[in-house]
Amino acid sequence: RHRAGQAAPADALPLLARAAPSLSALPAGALRSAHYAGSVWTLELGKLDDAMLARLTHSLAAAGIDALAASTTAGSRVRLALGTGAR
């Protein structure tokens, strides 16, 4: 797709656009930083309760995104990659 001048689904912006509806449900100020490398977004989030984090990962999965969440001292880190079924 890149040779044809088209974006691939796992490129930074198409992947972020797919995740945007799920991310919009986060409380204001929850997103601390976002980094993209190797077809993966890594999001640093502030403290979220377990239910909110579960809703986020479930919503992302429904959008065809594999999300891996882990707790950090400052909150949570979530890794987003295009799901194998969405490629």
Buried (B, 14 or more C-beta within 10 A) or exposed (E): EEEEEEEEBBBBEBBBEBBEEBBEEBEEEBBBEBEBEEBBBBBBBEEBEEEBBEBBBEBBEEBBBBBEBEEEEEBBBBEBBBBEEBE
